[in-house]
Amino acid sequence: MRIMLVGATGTLGRAISQELSSDCDIVSVANRSGDYQVDLADSASITALYQSVGAVDAVICAAAHGGVIKPVEQMLRQDFLDSMKSKLLGQIDLVTQGIACLGTEASFTLTTGLLNHQPIAKGAAAAMVNAAVEGFAHAAAIDMPARQRINVISPALLQESVEQYRGLFPGYLPVPAAIVAKAYRKAVLGRQNGAVIRVGW
């Protein structure tokens, strides 16, 4: 199976690659590195990515900025729009453009997080984006052509990212990226469709 992994060089992406590379051919995609490069905030960049990569059996997106972190009273309309460009619209673009490029049994696996269910201070934009991605996947699953599938992985805070986000997640239990990576195996190689697979919460 040939899998296009967007965000392959990030903390989670590296764990997913390690989990799947033993029995799958991983095409690594990132913003500035990997086998191919893409800007998820730019629809034309996603079009060019599909044209360059060629045939794949599955697409995983483990990339995308989670959203502007600010108290809600300081948030501007542009902050919400900026939060949507990559993690929401970019992931949607990967699916809507990929449907015609992938085979009849292809799958798409997107990534959100727990903040739309367990919010934190300053996390309104991230919660909004997560909820929108999950809502899109639930509804899109009904319309996927042939036997194509779409699922979402919603991980807790990664153990490897605790220091980076220190103070934002008081009392939240982190989960190792290697454990989260197994959920991507489940989504790609299983038969779930329209599922939001929670890991660590």
N, CA and C atoms as a LAMMPS dump frame, in Angstrom:
ITEM: TIMESTEP
0
ITEM: NUMBER OF ATOMS
603
ITEM: BOX BOUNDS ff ff ff
-5.0000000000000000e+02 5.0000000000000000e+02
-5.0000000000000000e+02 5.0000000000000000e+02
-5.0000000000000000e+02 5.0000000000000000e+02
ITEM: ATOMS id mol type element x y z
1 1 1 N 0.836 -1.188 0
2 1 2 C 0 0 0
3 1 3 C 0.879 1.249 0
4 2 1 N 0.565 2.173 -0.885
5 2 2 C 1.32 3.431 -0.973
6 2 3 C 0.51 4.531 -0.274
7 3 1 N 1.128 5.131 0.753
8 3 2 C 0.444 6.118 1.587
9 3 3 C 1.145 7.464 1.488
10 4 1 N 0.393 8.508 1.183
11 4 2 C 0.923 9.869 1.221
12 4 3 C 0.698 10.424 2.622
13 5 1 N 1.784 10.686 3.323
14 5 2 C 1.731 11.162 4.7
15 5 3 C 2.123 12.634 4.731
16 6 1 N 1.14 13.495 4.938
17 6 2 C 1.374 14.936 5.006
18 6 3 C 1.676 15.302 6.452
19 7 1 N 2.783 15.977 6.646
20 7 2 C 3.256 16.253 8
21 7 3 C 4.204 15.173 8.484
22 8 1 N 4.864 14.528 7.551
23 8 2 C 5.683 13.351 7.864
24 8 3 C 6.895 13.648 8.724
25 9 1 N 7.357 14.894 8.733
26 9 2 C 8.584 15.206 9.473
27 9 3 C 8.318 15.777 10.86
28 10 1 N 7.043 15.943 11.229
29 10 2 C 6.708 16.417 12.569
30 10 3 C 6.772 15.292 13.584
31 11 1 N 6.545 15.636 14.841
32 11 2 C 6.614 14.641 15.919
33 11 3 C 5.65 13.486 15.676
34 12 1 N 4.4 13.804 15.404
35 12 2 C 3.414 12.759 15.15
36 12 3 C 3.661 12.07 13.818
37 13 1 N 4.008 12.836 12.81
38 13 2 C 4.265 12.267 11.492
39 13 3 C 5.384 11.244 11.508
40 14 1 N 6.436 11.527 12.24
41 14 2 C 7.558 10.573 12.328
42 14 3 C 7.109 9.274 12.997
43 15 1 N 6.265 9.397 14.014
44 15 2 C 5.766 8.188 14.689
45 15 3 C 4.86 7.377 13.762
46 16 1 N 4.022 8.057 12.99
47 16 2 C 3.154 7.363 12.037
48 16 3 C 3.992 6.657 10.981
49 17 1 N 5.007 7.336 10.475
50 17 2 C 5.879 6.747 9.467
51 17 3 C 6.555 5.497 9.999
52 18 1 N 7.036 5.564 11.233
53 18 2 C 7.693 4.404 11.832
54 18 3 C 6.708 3.25 12.01
55 19 1 N 5.477 3.564 12.395
56 19 2 C 4.451 2.541 12.608
57 19 3 C 4.081 1.831 11.314
58 20 1 N 3.987 2.573 10.212
59 20 2 C 3.452 2.019 8.966
60 20 3 C 4.503 1.583 7.948
61 21 1 N 5.726 2.058 8.106
62 21 2 C 6.726 1.835 7.056
63 21 3 C 7.161 0.384 6.927
64 22 1 N 6.879 -0.448 7.923
65 22 2 C 7.294 -1.854 7.836
66 22 3 C 6.502 -2.615 6.78
67 23 1 N 5.267 -2.181 6.519
68 23 2 C 4.454 -2.904 5.542
69 23 3 C 3.734 -1.983 4.551
70 24 1 N 4.104 -0.713 4.546
71 24 2 C 3.525 0.243 3.595
72 24 3 C 4.634 1.105 3.007
73 25 1 N 4.382 1.603 1.81
74 25 2 C 5.318 2.526 1.154
75 25 3 C 4.879 3.936 1.498
76 26 1 N 5.701 4.644 2.281
77 26 2 C 5.343 5.973 2.764
78 26 3 C 5.929 7.042 1.848
79 27 1 N 5.071 7.906 1.331
80 27 2 C 5.491 9.095 0.575
81 27 3 C 5.426 10.257 1.554
82 28 1 N 6.576 10.765 1.955
83 28 2 C 6.609 11.8 2.988
84 28 3 C 6.43 13.187 2.377
85 29 1 N 5.53 13.954 2.991
86 29 2 C 5.22 15.309 2.534
87 29 3 C 5.289 16.242 3.736
88 30 1 N 5.896 17.383 3.546
89 30 2 C 5.971 18.382 4.615
90 30 3 C 6.012 19.768 3.983
91 31 1 N 6.043 20.769 4.834
92 31 2 C 6.045 22.137 4.332
93 31 3 C 7.342 22.486 3.629
94 32 1 N 8.48 22.046 4.204
95 32 2 C 9.779 22.409 3.627
96 32 3 C 10.703 21.214 3.407
97 33 1 N 10.289 20.023 3.789
98 33 2 C 11.167 18.861 3.657
99 33 3 C 10.35 17.676 3.16
100 34 1 N 10.889 16.471 3.32
101 34 2 C 10.193 15.284 2.842
102 34 3 C 10.426 15.036 1.363
103 35 1 N 9.756 13.985 0.839
104 35 2 C 9.871 13.67 -0.583
105 35 3 C 9.223 14.751 -1.442
106 36 1 N 8.142 15.342 -0.926
107 36 2 C 7.418 16.414 -1.619
108 36 3 C 7.07 17.492 -0.607
109 37 1 N 6.821 18.697 -1.099
110 37 2 C 6.479 19.806 -0.227
111 37 3 C 5.077 20.318 -0.563
112 38 1 N 4.394 20.847 0.469
113 38 2 C 3.063 21.407 0.261
114 38 3 C 2.806 22.5 1.289
115 39 1 N 2.033 23.491 0.887
116 39 2 C 1.525 24.513 1.794
117 39 3 C 0.029 24.269 1.923
118 40 1 N -0.404 23.739 3.055
119 40 2 C -1.803 23.363 3.221
120 40 3 C -2.741 24.57 3.185
121 41 1 N -2.209 25.755 3.391
122 41 2 C -3.043 26.954 3.334
123 41 3 C -3.271 27.432 1.905
124 42 1 N -2.638 26.776 0.942
125 42 2 C -2.694 27.189 -0.462
126 42 3 C -3.293 26.049 -1.295
127 43 1 N -4.494 26.258 -1.798
128 43 2 C -5.176 25.211 -2.565
129 43 3 C -4.392 24.802 -3.802
130 44 1 N -3.757 25.769 -4.45
131 44 2 C -2.974 25.465 -5.649
132 44 3 C -1.781 24.577 -5.326
133 45 1 N -1.212 24.738 -4.137
134 45 2 C -0.089 23.9 -3.713
135 45 3 C -0.544 22.455 -3.532
136 46 1 N -1.758 22.253 -3.032
137 46 2 C -2.296 20.91 -2.873
138 46 3 C -2.569 20.27 -4.233
139 47 1 N -3.067 21.063 -5.173
140 47 2 C -3.27 20.569 -6.538
141 47 3 C -1.953 20.093 -7.137
142 48 1 N -0.918 20.902 -6.977
143 48 2 C 0.402 20.551 -7.508
144 48 3 C 0.954 19.303 -6.83
145 49 1 N 0.666 19.142 -5.546
146 49 2 C 1.129 17.956 -4.817
147 49 3 C 0.544 16.689 -5.429
148 50 1 N -0.751 16.669 -5.639
149 50 2 C -1.387 15.48 -6.219
150 50 3 C -0.857 15.198 -7.626
151 51 1 N -0.611 16.233 -8.379
152 51 2 C -0.076 16.041 -9.726
153 51 3 C 1.326 15.44 -9.682
154 52 1 N 2.097 15.8 -8.667
155 52 2 C 3.481 15.332 -8.562
156 52 3 C 3.594 13.927 -7.983
157 53 1 N 2.776 13.632 -6.99
158 53 2 C 2.908 12.364 -6.264
159 53 3 C 2.42 11.179 -7.087
160 54 1 N 1.36 11.354 -7.845
161 54 2 C 0.807 10.239 -8.604
162 54 3 C -0.067 9.358 -7.74
163 55 1 N -0.232 8.111 -8.147
164 55 2 C -1.2 7.221 -7.503
165 55 3 C -0.788 6.845 -6.077
166 56 1 N -1.722 6.983 -5.159
167 56 2 C -1.547 6.497 -3.786
168 56 3 C -2.833 5.799 -3.362
169 57 1 N -2.724 4.957 -2.343
170 57 2 C -3.877 4.207 -1.849
171 57 3 C -4.532 4.864 -0.646
172 58 1 N -3.791 5.751 0.011
173 58 2 C -4.33 6.414 1.198
174 58 3 C -3.613 7.733 1.414
175 59 1 N -4.324 8.663 2.032
176 59 2 C -3.756 9.958 2.407
177 59 3 C -3.95 10.138 3.903
178 60 1 N -2.871 10.455 4.587
179 60 2 C -2.919 10.799 6.008
180 60 3 C -2.449 12.238 6.155
181 61 1 N -3.191 13.029 6.904
182 61 2 C -2.721 14.378 7.226
183 61 3 C -2.48 14.464 8.726
184 62 1 N -1.212 14.603 9.09
185 62 2 C -0.83 14.785 10.49
186 62 3 C -0.175 16.144 10.67
187 63 1 N -0.453 17.04 9.733
188 63 2 C 0.122 18.382 9.765
189 63 3 C -0.986 19.389 9.953
190 64 1 N -0.631 20.619 10.086
191 64 2 C -1.542 21.755 10.117
192 64 3 C -1.495 22.443 11.472
193 65 1 N -1.304 23.736 11.411
194 65 2 C -1.286 24.578 12.605
195 65 3 C -2.649 24.519 13.272
196 66 1 N -2.668 24.325 14.579
197 66 2 C -3.917 24.09 15.281
198 66 3 C -4.796 25.294 15.503
199 67 1 N -4.276 26.494 15.398
200 67 2 C -5.105 27.674 15.602
201 67 3 C -4.396 28.725 16.437
202 68 1 N -4.859 29.953 16.316
203 68 2 C -4.31 31.06 17.088
204 68 3 C -4.658 30.866 18.561
205 69 1 N -3.659 30.991 19.426
206 69 2 C -3.854 30.841 20.868
207 69 3 C -3.929 32.226 21.501
208 70 1 N -5.141 32.639 21.838
209 70 2 C -5.376 33.951 22.442
210 70 3 C -6.636 33.882 23.294
211 71 1 N -6.733 34.73 24.323
212 71 2 C -8.015 34.853 25.018
213 71 3 C -9.093 35.287 24.033
214 72 1 N -10.287 34.784 24.203
215 72 2 C -11.331 35.021 23.212
216 72 3 C -11.65 36.504 23.048
217 73 1 N -11.498 37.286 24.125
218 73 2 C -11.809 38.705 24.007
219 73 3 C -10.787 39.466 23.166
220 74 1 N -9.625 38.838 22.9
221 74 2 C -8.605 39.465 22.065
222 74 3 C -8.63 38.958 20.621
223 75 1 N -9.44 37.957 20.36
224 75 2 C -9.485 37.365 19.029
225 75 3 C -10.161 38.297 18.031
226 76 1 N -9.546 38.429 16.881
227 76 2 C -10.107 39.186 15.782
228 76 3 C -10.649 38.218 14.73
229 77 1 N -11.479 38.735 13.85
230 77 2 C -12.009 37.905 12.769
231 77 3 C -10.873 37.249 11.988
232 78 1 N -9.803 38.001 11.742
233 78 2 C -8.677 37.474 10.981
234 78 3 C -7.995 36.322 11.705
235 79 1 N -7.966 36.362 13.033
236 79 2 C -7.368 35.269 13.803
237 79 3 C -8.115 33.959 13.545
238 80 1 N -9.443 34.039 13.505
239 80 2 C -10.224 32.838 13.223
240 80 3 C -10.022 32.373 11.781
241 81 1 N -9.963 33.318 10.859
242 81 2 C -9.734 32.951 9.457
243 81 3 C -8.365 32.311 9.283
244 82 1 N -7.355 32.887 9.934
245 82 2 C -6.003 32.314 9.849
246 82 3 C -5.967 30.909 10.445
247 83 1 N -6.712 30.693 11.509
248 83 2 C -6.749 29.376 12.146
249 83 3 C -7.375 28.323 11.24
250 84 1 N -8.277 28.751 10.373
251 84 2 C -8.989 27.822 9.496
252 84 3 C -8.185 27.42 8.262
253 85 1 N -7.248 28.245 7.829
254 85 2 C -6.623 28.065 6.517
255 85 3 C -5.943 26.719 6.353
256 86 1 N -5.207 26.304 7.345
257 86 2 C -4.403 25.098 7.205
258 86 3 C -5.113 23.86 7.735
259 87 1 N -5.447 23.872 9.021
260 87 2 C -5.969 22.646 9.648
261 87 3 C -7.379 22.306 9.182
262 88 1 N -8.19 23.304 8.858
263 88 2 C -9.538 23.036 8.369
264 88 3 C -9.589 23 6.849
265 89 1 N -9.386 24.135 6.208
266 89 2 C -9.516 24.206 4.752
267 89 3 C -8.454 23.371 4.046
268 90 1 N -7.259 23.315 4.604
269 90 2 C -6.201 22.502 3.999
270 90 3 C -6.546 21.024 4.012
271 91 1 N -7.054 20.544 5.148
272 91 2 C -7.423 19.123 5.222
273 91 3 C -8.628 18.817 4.335
274 92 1 N -9.587 19.742 4.293
275 92 2 C -10.731 19.55 3.396
276 92 3 C -10.27 19.494 1.95
277 93 1 N -9.354 20.382 1.576
278 93 2 C -8.812 20.39 0.209
279 93 3 C -8.127 19.07 -0.123
280 94 1 N -7.401 18.506 0.833
281 94 2 C -6.745 17.22 0.592
282 94 3 C -7.764 16.145 0.226
283 95 1 N -8.925 16.213 0.852
284 95 2 C -9.963 15.226 0.567
285 95 3 C -10.663 15.526 -0.752
286 96 1 N -11.177 16.744 -0.904
287 96 2 C -11.996 17.046 -2.078
288 96 3 C -11.194 16.964 -3.368
289 97 1 N -9.937 17.368 -3.325
290 97 2 C -9.095 17.219 -4.52
291 97 3 C -8.629 15.785 -4.694
292 98 1 N -8.429 15.084 -3.586
293 98 2 C -7.904 13.725 -3.666
294 98 3 C -8.897 12.691 -4.132
295 99 1 N -10.181 12.951 -3.95
296 99 2 C -11.207 11.969 -4.337
297 99 3 C -11.029 11.526 -5.783
298 100 1 N -10.8 12.497 -6.668
299 100 2 C -10.675 12.17 -8.09
300 100 3 C -9.312 11.581 -8.435
301 101 1 N -8.334 11.78 -7.566
302 101 2 C -6.967 11.33 -7.865
303 101 3 C -6.68 9.926 -7.328
304 102 1 N -7.445 9.494 -6.322
305 102 2 C -7.187 8.216 -5.677
306 102 3 C -8.133 7.135 -6.186
307 103 1 N -7.819 5.905 -5.866
308 103 2 C -8.595 4.772 -6.343
309 103 3 C -9.911 4.592 -5.619
310 104 1 N -10.659 3.575 -6.053
311 104 2 C -12.017 3.379 -5.547
312 104 3 C -12.058 2.923 -4.092
313 105 1 N -10.958 2.389 -3.56
314 105 2 C -10.937 1.941 -2.169
315 105 3 C -9.959 2.752 -1.325
316 106 1 N -9.663 3.957 -1.768
317 106 2 C -8.72 4.812 -1.055
318 106 3 C -9.32 5.314 0.256
319 107 1 N -8.456 5.727 1.169
320 107 2 C -8.931 6.299 2.43
321 107 3 C -8.2 7.596 2.724
322 108 1 N -8.885 8.465 3.455
323 108 2 C -8.33 9.726 3.934
324 108 3 C -8.417 9.717 5.454
325 109 1 N -7.315 10.048 6.114
326 109 2 C -7.304 10.12 7.569
327 109 3 C -6.824 11.504 7.981
328 110 1 N -7.703 12.248 8.645
329 110 2 C -7.412 13.616 9.062
330 110 3 C -7.092 13.642 10.556
331 111 1 N -6.663 14.806 11.053
332 111 2 C -6.251 14.918 12.448
333 111 3 C -6.896 16.136 13.103
334 112 1 N -7.433 15.93 14.31
335 112 2 C -7.956 17.046 15.093
336 112 3 C -7.254 17.055 16.451
337 113 1 N -7.999 16.898 17.519
338 113 2 C -7.467 16.929 18.877
339 113 3 C -8.632 17 19.836
340 114 1 N -8.341 17.086 21.108
341 114 2 C -9.404 16.995 22.111
342 114 3 C -10.041 18.319 22.482
343 115 1 N -9.562 19.455 21.944
344 115 2 C -9.967 20.748 22.49
345 115 3 C -11.414 21.126 22.229
346 116 1 N -12.049 20.543 21.221
347 116 2 C -13.464 20.834 21.038
348 116 3 C -14.336 20.065 22.018
349 117 1 N -13.759 19.12 22.745
350 117 2 C -14.488 18.376 23.783
351 117 3 C -13.967 18.704 25.179
352 118 1 N -12.67 18.985 25.292
353 118 2 C -12.052 19.343 26.568
354 118 3 C -11.27 20.636 26.361
355 119 1 N -11.962 21.768 26.341
356 119 2 C -11.316 23.04 25.981
357 119 3 C -10.335 23.532 27.031
358 120 1 N -9.431 24.371 26.571
359 120 2 C -8.466 25.04 27.442
360 120 3 C -8.626 26.549 27.277
361 121 1 N -8.081 27.296 28.199
362 121 2 C -8.06 28.746 28.084
363 121 3 C -7.282 29.134 26.827
364 122 1 N -7.755 30.117 26.113
365 122 2 C -7.137 30.652 24.896
366 122 3 C -7.276 29.709 23.702
367 123 1 N -8.106 28.666 23.822
368 123 2 C -8.169 27.663 22.759
369 123 3 C -9.433 27.689 21.927
370 124 1 N -10.15 28.809 21.89
371 124 2 C -11.426 28.851 21.17
372 124 3 C -11.256 28.575 19.682
373 125 1 N -10.217 29.135 19.077
374 125 2 C -10.016 28.935 17.634
375 125 3 C -9.686 27.476 17.327
376 126 1 N -8.82 26.874 18.125
377 126 2 C -8.461 25.473 17.911
378 126 3 C -9.667 24.565 18.095
379 127 1 N -10.498 24.859 19.101
380 127 2 C -11.696 24.061 19.326
381 127 3 C -12.653 24.181 18.146
382 128 1 N -12.809 25.388 17.631
383 128 2 C -13.679 25.62 16.472
384 128 3 C -13.22 24.81 15.268
385 129 1 N -11.932 24.845 14.999
386 129 2 C -11.391 24.14 13.84
387 129 3 C -11.557 22.631 13.994
388 130 1 N -11.243 22.098 15.166
389 130 2 C -11.399 20.658 15.387
390 130 3 C -12.838 20.213 15.157
391 131 1 N -13.773 20.969 15.704
392 131 2 C -15.185 20.609 15.553
393 131 3 C -15.601 20.637 14.087
394 132 1 N -15.097 21.615 13.354
395 132 2 C -15.45 21.727 11.936
396 132 3 C -14.876 20.575 11.126
397 133 1 N -13.639 20.189 11.394
398 133 2 C -13.032 19.058 10.678
399 133 3 C -13.821 17.779 10.947
400 134 1 N -14.176 17.556 12.2
401 134 2 C -14.912 16.332 12.54
402 134 3 C -16.315 16.345 11.928
403 135 1 N -16.959 17.503 11.925
404 135 2 C -18.274 17.607 11.296
405 135 3 C -18.207 17.341 9.807
406 136 1 N -17.177 17.875 9.168
407 136 2 C -16.983 17.626 7.737
408 136 3 C -16.816 16.135 7.47
409 137 1 N -15.986 15.471 8.252
410 137 2 C -15.718 14.046 8.019
411 137 3 C -16.965 13.2 8.226
412 138 1 N -17.748 13.504 9.265
413 138 2 C -18.984 12.757 9.5
414 138 3 C -19.904 12.827 8.288
415 139 1 N -20.075 14.036 7.756
416 139 2 C -20.995 14.221 6.64
417 139 3 C -20.405 13.729 5.325
418 140 1 N -19.108 13.98 5.109
419 140 2 C -18.468 13.576 3.855
420 140 3 C -18.467 12.068 3.694
421 141 1 N -18.418 11.337 4.81
422 141 2 C -18.397 9.868 4.744
423 141 3 C -19.618 9.329 4.011
424 142 1 N -20.73 10.015 4.138
425 142 2 C -21.959 9.576 3.476
426 142 3 C -21.843 9.706 1.959
427 143 1 N -21.092 10.714 1.523
428 143 2 C -21.011 11.049 0.098
429 143 3 C -19.787 10.48 -0.616
430 144 1 N -18.888 9.816 0.107
431 144 2 C -17.671 9.339 -0.534
432 144 3 C -18.011 8.368 -1.665
433 145 1 N -17.423 8.564 -2.834
434 145 2 C -17.751 7.707 -3.978
435 145 3 C -17.162 6.308 -3.843
436 146 1 N -17.78 5.367 -4.547
437 146 2 C -17.319 3.97 -4.566
438 146 3 C -17.131 3.477 -3.127
439 147 1 N -15.94 2.986 -2.797
440 147 2 C -15.673 2.498 -1.447
441 147 3 C -14.608 3.334 -0.758
442 148 1 N -14.466 4.578 -1.169
443 148 2 C -13.532 5.464 -0.483
444 148 3 C -14.043 5.767 0.93
445 149 1 N -13.093 6.007 1.833
446 149 2 C -13.43 6.236 3.239
447 149 3 C -12.736 7.485 3.758
448 150 1 N -13.303 8.054 4.84
449 150 2 C -12.684 9.19 5.522
450 150 3 C -12.868 9.013 7.025
451 151 1 N -11.793 9.217 7.778
452 151 2 C -11.824 9.116 9.231
453 151 3 C -10.963 10.218 9.837
454 152 1 N -11.126 10.395 11.132
455 152 2 C -10.393 11.423 11.874
456 152 3 C -9.754 10.795 13.102
457 153 1 N -8.508 11.159 13.37
458 153 2 C -7.846 10.777 14.615
459 153 3 C -7.827 12.005 15.522
460 154 1 N -8.282 11.82 16.759
461 154 2 C -8.325 12.915 17.736
462 154 3 C -7.467 12.542 18.938
463 155 1 N -6.191 12.93 18.92
464 155 2 C -5.298 12.548 20.013
465 155 3 C -5.312 13.541 21.175
466 156 1 N -4.935 13.034 22.33
467 156 2 C -4.654 13.9 23.469
468 156 3 C -3.328 14.626 23.215
469 157 1 N -2.924 15.456 24.152
470 157 2 C -1.622 16.118 24.076
471 157 3 C -0.519 15.064 23.973
472 158 1 N 0.363 15.223 23.005
473 158 2 C 1.461 14.273 22.854
474 158 3 C 2.471 14.411 23.993
475 159 1 N 2.946 13.279 24.471
476 159 2 C 3.968 13.283 25.513
477 159 3 C 5.184 14.099 25.071
478 160 1 N 5.531 13.973 23.812
479 160 2 C 6.72 14.662 23.291
480 160 3 C 6.527 16.166 23.178
481 161 1 N 5.283 16.648 23.309
482 161 2 C 5.007 18.079 23.156
483 161 3 C 4.678 18.773 24.473
484 162 1 N 4.788 18.054 25.563
485 162 2 C 4.417 18.618 26.863
486 162 3 C 5.208 19.882 27.165
487 163 1 N 6.503 19.842 26.949
488 163 2 C 7.34 21.007 27.267
489 163 3 C 6.967 22.204 26.399
490 164 1 N 6.691 21.961 25.129
491 164 2 C 6.336 23.031 24.199
492 164 3 C 5.066 23.757 24.63
493 165 1 N 4.11 23.008 25.173
494 165 2 C 2.817 23.591 25.54
495 165 3 C 2.64 23.695 27.051
496 166 1 N 3.749 23.75 27.762
497 166 2 C 3.705 23.804 29.227
498 166 3 C 2.808 24.958 29.693
499 167 1 N 1.919 24.666 30.607
500 167 2 C 1.035 25.673 31.17
501 167 3 C -0.31 25.768 30.487
502 168 1 N -0.421 25.294 29.243
503 168 2 C -1.694 25.392 28.519
504 168 3 C -2.637 24.234 28.841
505 169 1 N -2.078 23.099 29.298
506 169 2 C -2.889 21.901 29.529
507 169 3 C -2.738 21.418 30.977
508 170 1 N -3.14 22.218 31.943
509 170 2 C -2.97 21.807 33.342
510 170 3 C -3.796 20.58 33.684
511 171 1 N -3.121 19.546 34.176
512 171 2 C -3.812 18.334 34.6
513 171 3 C -4.168 17.372 33.481
514 172 1 N -3.863 17.715 32.241
515 172 2 C -4.175 16.827 31.115
516 172 3 C -3.115 15.729 31.035
517 173 1 N -3.552 14.501 30.815
518 173 2 C -2.623 13.38 30.715
519 173 3 C -2.145 13.241 29.269
520 174 1 N -0.839 13.282 29.04
521 174 2 C -0.318 13.157 27.675
522 174 3 C -0.254 11.707 27.223
523 175 1 N -0.125 11.526 25.925
524 175 2 C -0.047 10.189 25.336
525 175 3 C 1.163 10.145 24.402
526 176 1 N 1.948 9.07 24.417
527 176 2 C 3.103 8.97 23.515
528 176 3 C 2.668 8.939 22.046
529 177 1 N 3.448 9.583 21.204
530 177 2 C 3.138 9.631 19.772
531 177 3 C 3.061 8.226 19.171
532 178 1 N 3.864 7.309 19.675
533 178 2 C 3.858 5.945 19.137
534 178 3 C 2.51 5.256 19.366
535 179 1 N 1.845 5.577 20.466
536 179 2 C 0.517 5.015 20.734
537 179 3 C -0.508 5.63 19.789
538 180 1 N -0.428 6.944 19.592
539 180 2 C -1.343 7.624 18.679
540 180 3 C -1.186 7.065 17.264
541 181 1 N 0.047 6.771 16.883
542 181 2 C 0.324 6.284 15.526
543 181 3 C -0.44 5.005 15.213
544 182 1 N -0.695 4.185 16.209
545 182 2 C -1.427 2.935 15.973
546 182 3 C -2.872 3.202 15.541
547 183 1 N -3.423 4.329 15.946
548 183 2 C -4.782 4.673 15.518
549 183 3 C -4.827 4.957 14.022
550 184 1 N -3.735 5.486 13.481
551 184 2 C -3.677 5.734 12.04
552 184 3 C -3.622 4.414 11.273
553 185 1 N -2.927 3.445 11.823
554 185 2 C -2.943 2.106 11.216
555 185 3 C -4.376 1.563 11.187
556 186 1 N -5.082 1.733 12.291
557 186 2 C -6.461 1.263 12.375
558 186 3 C -7.337 1.931 11.328
559 187 1 N -7.166 3.254 11.152
560 187 2 C -7.994 3.996 10.203
561 187 3 C -7.678 3.623 8.763
562 188 1 N -6.407 3.442 8.458
563 188 2 C -6.004 3.166 7.075
564 188 3 C -6.283 1.721 6.679
565 189 1 N -5.946 0.791 7.545
566 189 2 C -6.049 -0.622 7.184
567 189 3 C -7.359 -1.268 7.625
568 190 1 N -8.134 -0.573 8.451
569 190 2 C -9.432 -1.088 8.867
570 190 3 C -10.513 -0.712 7.866
571 191 1 N -11.759 -0.827 8.284
572 191 2 C -12.878 -0.52 7.384
573 191 3 C -13.766 0.59 7.925
574 192 1 N -13.324 1.299 8.972
575 192 2 C -14.123 2.376 9.526
576 192 3 C -14.353 3.46 8.477
577 193 1 N -15.488 4.119 8.573
578 193 2 C -15.786 5.245 7.69
579 193 3 C -16.61 6.262 8.464
580 194 1 N -16.149 7.515 8.466
581 194 2 C -16.84 8.563 9.2
582 194 3 C -16.58 8.529 10.688
583 195 1 N -15.565 7.8 11.121
584 195 2 C -15.282 7.654 12.534
585 195 3 C -14.339 8.741 13.034
586 196 1 N -14.526 9.143 14.276
587 196 2 C -13.55 9.958 14.993
588 196 3 C -12.936 9.058 16.056
589 197 1 N -11.679 8.713 15.87
590 197 2 C -10.999 7.766 16.741
591 197 3 C -10.21 8.554 17.782
592 198 1 N -10.637 8.49 19.027
593 198 2 C -9.981 9.223 20.11
594 198 3 C -8.84 8.385 20.697
595 199 1 N -7.742 9.05 21
596 199 2 C -6.586 8.349 21.551
597 199 3 C -6.074 9.11 22.771
598 200 1 N -6.109 8.473 23.929
599 200 2 C -5.521 9.057 25.115
600 200 3 C -6.441 9.951 25.92
601 201 1 N -7.702 9.996 25.551
602 201 2 C -8.651 10.81 26.345
603 201 3 C -10.062 10.232 26.232
